[in-house]
Amino acid sequence: MSGCGHSRRCPLVAARRGARQAGLLFVNHALILTDHAQGGSILGPYSAVVFDEAHHLERSIMEHSAVKVSRDDAVSILEVVRPVERDDRWKSILDGLEEAGFRKGRERYLQRLGAVAGDFGKAFEMVFRGLEAVLNGNGMLAGTRTRYTDGEATFVDVHDAFNEFWLCNNELCKLLKPVVEVDAHPDTEEFQQEIAFVREDLEALGEDLRFLFAGLDENSVFWLEWGKSGSLRRICGSPLEIGLIFSDFLQERCRSAVFTSATLAHDGSFEYAKERLGLRLLESGPAELVASSPFDYEKSCRILVGTWLGDPNAASYGEEVGNVISRLALELRRRMIVLFTSYRLCFSTADWLEDEALPGPMFVQGRDGSREVIAGRLRRSRSAVLLGVASFWEGVDFPGEELEVLVIPKLPFPVPTEPVIEARSERLRAAGEDPFLDLFLPEAILRLRQGIGRLIRRRDDRGIVILLDSRIQSKPYGRRIVSSLPSRPFHAASADRLIEEAADWFGS
């Protein structure tokens, strides 16, 4: 960045300079991983790290290590490459090439460069269109992720398009090489630097597609992401396990590391986290501490478990949940958040509640604005009900009377058909382990505890958590879920009993 003509007044360069001079830095997980991948060129040297919200680390490392090729990649890369004959920067570079004895004619060179760039974009688009036609011709996969395990078989019908792309990519890199290397006018240095980055991006894109098209790495999982319209958005590959990657990072960069999170331990043990993060691979094991909570949950948080509702996967479940929410809202008249595990159940419940005479407004994530917008509306509205999905399970703060009732209709188990979850399940099963007990249940408990954590944020907060998934009582694994809760739950066998218990607790 120091080679840029604007570096002296660039806020990004100034921020990086300040980071290198600071004694203490606050960064997110993604930035520290990017810095490591770039050899420490962003943050400079350091010896100690505190990883807050460490339960997110595995996901952050997987996302950072993933290979993803998007439909828009070719367009964004070619934006800088496309030669414009009247562009003074191109004129200066071509002048420099001629002075250096470049033998191709100026016009012919520009035409060839433009033609190859155009062919590159067309070939890249043909790969995506070909996959759409073969794999999703009827649009049935719209809005989903589909895993593939054999790239040779998956991409057999687009090999010609891929080969055409590969040839264009190689030729484009060759055509741009003299543009980068020529000693042209000083005013074109920044432009030449941009072209150099483009060449790197072109080479990386080619290598990424080669890796994804092979799709045979046993330590990785591969999938296709389909847009809501049925078009192919991205081709993706991700490591299945990140333990080796992360343990190498710790040994190379950190003299010490601290991992902290309110939900890092399971049943008082860090074994699951150590296994997932590869801490077992280190020469010495970490020191461990499970600190007692600063909150008196038995006094401040009442947990009620509804045991009468039916199958949470049934089509009528949204109506059953809506009925409970409506009655709770009318009886308690306090701000309420309902945390769903899917938009389908969220929207079906919202549709049912539209016809109910609630005592306050209802806000629905995905319909009424962004998370920040509807969270603000909840804080300003008494007796309001907010139906949230995904991002409301953590990272939002509603102290005091801003939130007093939290409802969780369904246990937050991972989706079994998600490519990474599916691949991990297969690996556990092949090793003789139980995917449900060793993957699905720990992930659900972690997510549930994060959700419940939205309620009690201060020492003087009070409220109730209502879990409506009857499997907590009916299934053997329910005991592990109950043992992970911050206070002893009350099991209610009917809506009347649940609402009565909730009203009595607030009245006490």
PEVENUR-V265504 format. One record per helix or strand of 2 or more residues. SS is the DSSP state (H for helix, E for strand). FROM is the first residue (numbers start at 1). LEN is the number of residues. If there is no record, write none. Layout:
BEGIN
SS/FROM/LEN
SS/FROM/LEN
END
This chain:
BEGIN
H/7/3
H/11/11
H/29/9
E/48/4
H/54/12
E/67/4
H/73/9
H/88/12
H/106/30
E/145/4
H/151/4
H/156/26
H/186/29
E/220/7
E/232/8
H/243/11
E/256/4
H/271/7
H/279/3
H/297/4
E/301/6
H/317/16
E/336/5
H/343/11
E/362/3
H/371/10
E/385/5
H/390/4
H/400/3
E/405/4
H/419/12
H/435/18
E/463/5
H/471/4
H/478/7
E/489/4
H/495/13
END
